[in-house]
Amino acid sequence: MSKPLSSHVTVPLPQAMWNRIWTCRTLLKIKSFLWKAVGGALATGMALSKRKIPLEPSCPRCGAASETIEHIILANPFAKAVWFGSHLALNPYQSQSLSVPEWIMNWSSLLILGKEESRKDMSLCSFIAWNIWKARNELVFSSKAGSPYEVLFNPQQAHSELFTLRGSPPTCNHGVRNAPDLPLYWKPPISPTFKLNTDAALTFKKDKGDLGFVMRDHSSNMVYASSEPNSFTSMLLGEGLAIRLGMIQAIGEYIDHLEVESDSKKMISFIQDPSRNALADISPVVNDISHLSSFFRSISFSYIPREINSVADSLARKALSILCRIDWPHSTPWLQEVCLSDALALTHLFQ
């Protein structure tokens, strides 16, 4: 049974679509935009052409023959650059037949970092889609082309402010995240030590895994950042592979003093206590990490909450959309932004 529709929506939509849009944690105007987008009620070039309005139906940005809503927010090169440049590192239009309703319903399968994290990421998807649409309108009506980075910065900042103001709903607390000995923000190491943050990501079907790591110095400056597609079937193994990958790079950079941080408490516990019997699939990786540790004059391993491991998390997500390892230039805009957010959080804490 479908919900009663606004007069602006031209096609009937199922209950599941209604629930997905109107329960999304986003602004009311963005919910309205998404509702119109899935209902075929936005004034795209093709939509206006079908209504016999004498306007050019092609895309004003790339010249494609049919400017549909799918083309605007998912398929054109500008939109693809925005999505891939975001923290989500998405390539949303891998299938030419994918519609906006199907894409929205697929949000939960694309983002698998747990219920609360997925809700935040679905909300960010809504902000990005809205700002891509706004950028298209600025191009059409004001001849302002803009850049993917400009379009991306606004929704991520607004989304962050929304969650800061509203806060997150109560969640089950097992005494881990709020433990007094856990850091509440990312802290740079003390010179001459470097800090390595690592993370892993696993696709929904668990048929592809991805690794990310970042090394920074005592001034929070990025020394090295990398994303690498990999193959593993469990997150625990992936977390170990990410730590091993980052340590190998640190050895190659002639780093003598290293702090390693991961948001996998179990993997850190196996590394810190060699007497524990590690699972069969991760035992070789734990042994490798133990051996690599001998190459450093000093090294430590610490667990941190996911919330303050955002740079490594973003790097791991980037690997979901690439075919081979990428060592990111220091000047990469989205990477600078994520690293800067960590540094600013630290600065604000002590103001």
C-alpha positions in Angstrom: 0.0 0.0 0.0 1.4 3.4 -1.0 1.2 6.6 1.1 -1.0 9.4 -0.2 1.1 11.5 -2.5 1.7 15.2 -2.9 0.3 16.7 -6.0 3.9 17.4 -7.0 4.8 13.7 -7.2 3.9 12.2 -10.5 4.4 8.4 -9.9 3.2 6.2 -7.0 5.9 5.2 -4.5 6.0 2.2 -2.1 5.8 2.3 1.7 9.5 1.4 2.0 10.6 4.4 -0.1 8.4 6.6 2.1 10.0 5.3 5.2 13.6 5.5 3.9 13.2 9.2 3.0 11.1 10.5 5.8 13.1 8.7 8.6 16.4 9.9 7.2 18.2 12.3 9.6 18.3 15.3 7.4 16.7 18.7 6.8 13.0 18.9 5.9 13.8 20.7 2.6 16.2 17.9 1.7 13.6 15.2 2.4 11.2 17.1 0.2 13.8 17.2 -2.6 14.4 13.5 -2.3 10.7 12.8 -2.4 10.3 14.9 -5.5 13.4 13.2 -7.1 12.1 9.7 -6.7 8.6 10.8 -7.8 9.7 12.4 -11.0 8.7 15.9 -9.9 11.9 17.9 -10.5 12.4 20.2 -13.4 15.2 18.3 -15.2 15.8 18.9 -18.9 14.1 15.6 -19.8 11.2 16.1 -17.5 10.5 19.5 -19.0 10.8 18.2 -22.5 8.3 15.4 -21.8 5.9 18.1 -20.7 6.2 19.8 -24.1 8.2 22.8 -22.7 10.5 24.0 -25.5 13.8 23.8 -23.6 17.0 21.9 -24.4 16.8 18.4 -22.7 20.6 17.9 -22.8 22.9 18.3 -19.8 24.2 21.9 -19.5 27.3 20.6 -17.7 28.6 17.7 -19.9 26.4 17.9 -22.9 24.8 14.4 -22.5 21.7 14.1 -24.6 19.3 13.4 -21.8 19.4 15.3 -18.5 17.5 13.0 -16.1 17.7 13.2 -12.3 19.9 10.1 -12.4 22.3 11.9 -14.7 22.4 15.0 -12.6 23.1 13.6 -9.1 24.7 10.2 -10.0 26.0 9.7 -13.5 27.6 12.9 -14.9 31.4 13.3 -14.4 30.9 16.3 -12.1 28.6 14.3 -9.8 30.9 11.3 -9.8 33.8 13.5 -8.8 31.8 14.8 -5.9 30.8 11.4 -4.6 34.2 9.9 -4.9 35.8 12.9 -3.3 33.5 12.7 -0.2 34.4 10.7 3.0 32.1 8.0 1.6 34.2 7.4 -1.5 31.2 6.2 -3.4 30.9 5.3 -7.1 27.1 5.3 -7.1 26.4 4.9 -10.8 28.1 1.6 -11.7 25.0 0.3 -13.5 23.6 2.3 -16.3 20.1 1.1 -15.4 20.2 2.3 -11.7 17.4 4.7 -10.9 17.4 7.2 -8.0 14.8 5.2 -6.1 16.9 2.1 -6.4 20.0 4.0 -5.3 18.3 5.4 -2.2 17.0 2.0 -1.3 20.5 0.6 -1.7 22.0 3.1 0.9 21.8 0.5 3.7 23.7 -2.1 1.7 26.4 0.3 0.6 27.2 1.5 4.1 27.8 -1.3 6.5 29.6 0.2 9.4 26.9 -0.5 12.0 23.5 0.9 12.5 24.5 4.3 13.9 27.3 4.9 11.4 25.1 3.9 8.5 22.4 6.4 9.6 25.0 9.2 9.6 26.3 8.2 6.2 22.8 8.0 4.7 22.2 11.4 6.1 25.4 12.6 4.4 24.2 11.1 1.1 21.1 13.2 1.3 23.1 16.4 1.9 25.5 15.7 -1.0 22.7 14.9 -3.4 20.9 18.1 -2.5 24.0 20.2 -3.0 24.7 18.6 -6.4 21.2 19.6 -7.4 21.7 23.1 -6.1 25.0 23.3 -8.0 23.2 22.3 -11.2 20.6 25.0 -10.7 23.3 27.6 -10.1 24.9 26.6 -13.4 21.6 26.8 -15.3 20.2 30.0 -13.8 23.3 31.9 -12.7 26.0 30.4 -15.0 28.1 29.5 -12.0 30.0 26.3 -12.8 31.6 25.7 -9.5 34.0 22.8 -8.7 33.4 19.4 -7.1 35.4 20.4 -4.1 33.2 23.6 -3.6 30.1 21.5 -3.9 31.4 18.9 -1.5 32.7 21.2 1.2 29.3 22.7 2.0 27.2 19.5 2.5 29.9 17.9 4.7 30.2 21.0 6.9 26.4 21.4 7.2 26.0 17.7 7.9 28.6 17.8 10.6 26.9 20.9 12.2 23.5 19.1 12.1 24.8 16.2 14.0 26.7 18.4 16.4 23.5 20.4 17.2 21.1 17.4 17.4 23.5 14.9 18.9 23.2 11.2 18.4 20.4 9.2 20.0 21.2 7.0 23.1 23.0 3.8 22.2 23.8 0.7 24.1 27.0 1.4 26.2 29.2 -1.5 27.2 31.7 0.7 29.0 34.2 0.9 26.0 33.7 4.2 24.3 33.4 6.3 27.5 36.1 4.5 29.5 38.2 7.1 31.3 41.5 5.8 29.7 40.3 6.2 26.1 41.1 9.4 24.2 38.2 11.6 23.2 40.1 13.2 20.3 43.0 12.4 18.0 46.3 13.5 19.5 49.6 14.0 17.6 52.6 12.1 18.9 55.5 13.6 20.8 58.6 14.2 18.7 60.5 12.3 17.4 57.7 9.7 17.3 55.3 9.3 14.4 51.7 8.1 14.7 50.2 5.5 12.4 46.4 5.2 12.2 44.9 2.2 10.3 41.5 0.9 9.3 39.9 -1.7 7.1 36.6 -1.8 5.2 34.6 -4.8 3.9 32.0 -4.8 1.2 28.4 -5.9 1.9 28.9 -9.3 0.2 32.2 -9.8 1.9 33.9 -10.5 -1.4 36.2 -7.6 -1.4 38.2 -5.9 1.4 40.1 -2.6 1.5 42.8 -1.1 3.7 43.8 2.4 4.6 46.5 4.0 6.7 47.9 7.5 7.5 51.1 8.5 9.2 51.5 11.9 10.8 54.2 13.7 12.8 54.2 15.6 16.1 52.8 18.7 14.3 49.9 16.8 12.8 51.5 17.0 9.4 50.7 14.1 7.1 53.8 12.1 6.2 52.1 9.3 4.2 48.6 8.2 3.3 47.5 5.2 1.3 44.4 3.2 0.2 44.8 -0.4 -1.0 42.2 -2.9 -2.3 42.7 -6.3 -0.8 41.1 -9.7 -0.3 39.9 -10.9 3.1 36.7 -12.3 4.6 36.7 -10.9 8.1 37.1 -7.4 9.5 39.5 -8.7 12.2 41.9 -10.0 9.6 41.5 -6.8 7.6 42.4 -4.7 10.6 45.6 -6.7 11.1 46.5 -6.5 7.4 46.1 -2.7 7.6 48.4 -2.4 10.6 51.0 -4.7 8.9 50.8 -2.6 5.7 51.3 0.7 7.6 54.2 -0.7 9.6 56.0 -1.9 6.4 55.6 1.6 4.9 57.0 3.1 8.1 60.1 0.9 7.9 60.5 2.0 4.3 60.3 5.7 5.5 63.2 5.0 8.0 60.9 5.8 11.0 62.4 4.6 14.3 59.7 5.5 16.8 56.1 4.7 16.0 52.7 4.7 17.8 50.1 2.5 16.1 46.4 3.2 16.6 43.5 1.1 15.4 39.7 1.0 16.2 39.8 -2.8 16.4 40.0 -3.6 20.1 40.3 -7.3 19.6 43.2 -7.0 17.1 45.1 -4.7 19.4 44.6 -7.1 22.3 46.1 -10.0 20.3 49.1 -7.8 19.4 49.6 -6.6 23.0 49.4 -10.0 24.5 51.3 -12.6 22.4 50.4 -15.3 25.0 46.8 -15.2 23.8 45.9 -17.8 21.2 45.0 -15.8 18.1 42.4 -17.2 15.7 43.9 -19.4 13.0 43.2 -16.9 10.1 44.8 -14.0 11.9 47.7 -15.8 13.6 50.1 -15.3 10.7 49.4 -11.6 10.5 49.9 -11.2 14.3 53.2 -13.0 14.0 54.2 -10.7 11.1 53.4 -7.6 13.2 55.4 -9.0 16.1 58.4 -9.5 13.8 58.1 -6.1 12.1 58.1 -4.5 15.6 61.7 -5.4 16.0 62.7 -3.0 13.2 61.7 0.0 15.5 63.6 1.5 18.4 60.3 2.0 20.1 56.7 1.1 19.1 53.3 1.0 20.9 49.9 -0.3 19.9 46.7 1.4 21.1 42.9 1.0 20.7 41.0 4.2 19.9 37.2 4.7 19.2 36.2 4.8 15.5 35.1 8.5 15.9 38.7 9.7 16.2 40.0 7.4 13.5 38.3 9.3 10.8 41.3 9.8 8.4 42.2 6.1 8.3 38.5 5.2 7.9 38.1 7.6 5.0 41.2 6.1 3.3 39.9 2.6 3.7 36.6 3.6 2.2 38.4 5.2 -0.8 39.9 1.8 -1.6 36.4 0.5 -2.2 36.2 2.5 -5.4 39.7 1.9 -6.8 41.4 -1.0 -8.5 45.0 -0.7 -7.2 46.9 0.9 -4.4 47.0 4.7 -4.3 49.5 6.7 -2.3 47.7 10.0 -1.9 49.5 13.3 -2.5 49.7 15.6 0.5 47.8 18.2 -1.5 44.7 16.0 -2.0 41.7 18.4 -1.0 39.5 15.8 0.7 42.5 14.4 2.7 43.6 17.8 3.7 40.1 18.5 4.9 39.8 15.3 7.0 43.3 15.8 8.6 42.5 19.5 9.3 39.3 18.5 11.1 41.3 16.4 13.5 43.8 19.2 14.1 41.0 21.7 14.6 39.2 19.5 17.1 42.4 19.3 19.1 42.9 23.1 18.9 39.3 23.8 20.0 39.6 21.5 22.9 42.3 23.6 24.5 40.9 27.1 23.7 
